[in-house]
């Protein structure tokens, strides 16, 4: 995942947090779901975003919410999905 | 390396440009109950030996008020908390200790019902049967976890929930079919009793085997009804989740434990405050339970409509309070042991959508449904039709998954009444699940088109009241097995809506 893609992803996550009145800083390695900052409804939006923007096929991966729990984890998932 | 981004918008956007009076609801909502963990001196004190001991004494004094196992749980939590990097290794021992203190954490009534019905109670040593079946189920679970790791391509490793539910239904049908009689039948129901109690713990453990560095089998077994307690819903999910929420530094541990004590104090306070309210409602105002109000209506002697409303609203809030207290106690005990679990119920009354309420009022049950029913559907079905995809996945979770979970939990009805009568008795609950599944699906779709906030009254209070009204009315159908028909439940709801006046 290159820098501009990472920025796009970070902007999307920031938007989700903002929708939930969470305006605190976000760290790339920081937990989003396990920490409770985002909920499973947001996970649906993250999955749909990754499918549309990065062509990730989740049906072909072993999905667990921990795999999209941080910006770093999502970047790793996208890189793995691209082979 | 970490990187940050400023999200920009400040939290004051909700109240900007309004009077102090308009700010008040938001200020009240932002209030925090005893923010102990934010005081650096206190955090430093509870890292010292005397502070640790003091914290445990306070925690134990609160826990014994809330749980019959307050003392064993405090000891187990202390052992886990101060085990440091060996915490995951101590967890199974702590869990085993509490299990030995209360082996009958789930109801053992089903085998006794079957034995009494067949006149075979005298032939069965119920005490040894309990222990034997508990050992059999836990050993089978350990073997399944081991095999899932060894053979990741096997069906039960790839689709653990599908496999476990399938096996469970086959065994349930076998028990209900009448093909097994006498002692084998009693053994079967005795096996199913701990099997259904531990089913969802095993599901999490099998799902955990897919992560790269899965914990050893013994550690996984430590999460089966862990020492902090659970219903048949795993509070704290499985070992992989617990590893992520474990306190890693002494300061982290101190903060987590202080949050645990704070949560214990909160649920203890709610219990104390609720008692006079309950006394006023039940003893002075003589508000009947929802079941009693329904029974009177079916018998042709209905209570006045306002009494029916009172029993519905009181029943709803009683149930919610029970969830807050029981779930809060489990989560607080886990936090004392060094696990930073999220609260089970978090400000449900502030929810402005149906989906938000479901998310806030029973977090660990919602997580179970989402992980085992929602995502498997969402990731596979209708990928090109977003709305249909969300609706189908939500219905599979809140409708089908919700029904299945309760049906398997309440399997005793199948043993007692037979399959046909049980299914008929579950019809109102099936209706509840179907309505909930559809409503939550639609609520999620509406959430995507969220409008700008329009002030506290229209943006918060009115939507919140609508949400509460919906769940309040729907709970009329919430009893899993009901002796009354779907039509009789409907008649009760119609009465609440004023059918006397317009029919």
Interface residues (C-beta under 8 A of the other chain):
Chain A: X10 X14 X17 X18 X19 X21 X22 X23 X24 X25 X26 X27 X28 X29 X30 X31 X34 X36 X39 X40 X41 X43 X44 X47 X48 X51 X58 X59 X62 X63 X64 X65 X66 X69
Chain B: X2 X3 X4 X5 X6 X7 X8 X9 X10 X11 X14 X207 X210 X211 X240 X241 X244 X245 X342 X355 X359 X366 X367 X370 X371 X374 X375 X378 X379 X380 X383 X386 X390 X393 X444 X447 X450
